[in-house]
Amino acid sequence: MGLSAAGGVSRRSFARGLLAALIGSLAFALPSLGHAPAPADFGALVRSRASAERIGRRYLTTLPADINAGRLRMMSRTLERALLVSRRDPALAARLLRQGIDEDFRCADTVVVDGWVLSVTEARLCAIIALS
């Protein structure tokens, strides 16, 4: 970075560095913003895929219209981690989901869907399955 006459970083050098950092951040973040479908393993993590889809569709009506599976995964660290391991270790993915659901209830991070109180992780999982 170029130094100004006063010994600080010049505005031009700062702007170049900031622009490079923003471009690097976008390059890192953009692939995760895609509309990649949930793997078949996510549907296998629930007892009834049809019920999960029904709950997911109802939950989706409470969210912005432009929501997609990628955004839902980004909203939940638990879902993202479970998705990453679901293909190679479905048992670990199920355990991560159970832990996340338990944590949601401990923190009262819940939603009501058709009179049922669900953890946000459960509701988002069902929504992802409905979208896939």
Helices and strands as residue ranges (DSSP letters): H 11-29, G 30-33, H 40-44, H 49-60, H 69-74, H 77-86, H 90-106, E 110-113, E 116-119, H 120-131
